[in-house]
Amino acid sequence: MAKRKTKLQRCFDDFNDKYFGNRLHDIELSWAATPKVDGKVVSAYSHCQEDLYKAHRIVLSKRLRYRFWMWQLVLLHEMVHLDLDFKGVEEPDFHGPLFNAEMLRLAKAGALNNLW
């Protein structure tokens, strides 16, 4: 019997299909009580690690879990980071012009309707 997908996974799959051409694959999705990056508490992060294999992960704060619109918006934001990584794009500040162009593309495509 197939494992039932979580709401987070179903939302990710829907966004991936609608806005990213199903380019994002093998992504681990999870919730954490206090996600941290370099010791700093964050609301979410995406992670790409060059190793024996490339691990792709999106972790969202459990504090967002009951704010459906907010975690969807944050999920889209993190998906843009991973999409740029999949395309081999590197931006020193992670929120540079290419990232902003992708977020604008999502807005024009209607991805942010009712979320922002």
N, C-alpha and C positions, 0 to 999 in steps of 0.2 A: 504494500500500500504506500502510495506517495505521501511524503510529509506535507502537511498543509502549510502554505506560505503565510508568513506574518503580514500584517498590514504594511509594515515598513518595506518588506520585500515586494509586495504587490505594487506599492506606490513607486518604488524604484523601477520595477519592470515597466510600468506604464510610462513614466518619464523617459526611460531609456528608449522605448519604442517611439514615442511621440516626438522627442526633441533631440535625441542623440543617435538616431539611426541604428539602435542596438549595438553601438560600438563598445559600450562598457560591459565587460564580461568578467566572470570570476571575481566578483566584488564581495567581500565579507561585510555584512551590515550588522551593527550591534548598537545597543544602548549601554551607557556606563553611568554610574552615579556621579562621578566627577572626572570627565575626560581631561587629560593633561597633555600638554606639549611643552617640552623643555621645562617641566616643573610648574608651568602656568595653567590654571584652570581655564578651560575654554568650553563653549557650548557645543562644539562639534569639530571634527577634523577628518581630513582624508589623509591617507598614508600610502606611499609607494616606496617599496624597499627593493633595491637591487641586491639580490643574493643568489642562491642557487636557483631560485625562481623569483618572479616578481610578485610580491604580495600587495594586493590592493584592498584597502579597508576604509570604510566610513563608519565613524563612531559618533553617535549623537548623545547628548546629555539626557538623562532620564527626566530632568526638570522640564524638558520640552514635550515629553510624551503625551500630555493631556491638552496641549495646545496644537491641535491638528494642523492648522494653517501655518503656524510658525515652524514646526519641524519639516513640513513640506518645503517651505522656502529655504530653510537651512540645507535640506537634502539636495535641492537643485544647485545651491551654491557650491556644495562639496562635489557634486557630480561634474560641475564645470572644471574644478581643479583636476579631477581625474581625467576628464576628456582631454584637457590640454596636455597632461602627461602622456596619455595614449598617443597623442599626435606628435610627441617629442618636443613640445614647446616648453621652454624654461623662462620664467620671469623672476628677476631677483627679489621683488617685493611680494610676489604671489597675487597681488591685486592690481597689476599694471594694466596697460591699454588693451592687451589681448584678452585678459580676463574680463575687463569691463565690456569689451565688444561682444563677448559671448553672453554675458548677462543681458545686454541690450537685445541681442538676437532672441534670447528666451522671452523677454518682455514683448517684443514685436510678434512673436509666435503665439502669444497668449498664455504662456506657461505661468506667469505671475498673476493672472486674473484671479481675483478673490483671495489672493495671498498677500498682496501688498497694497 
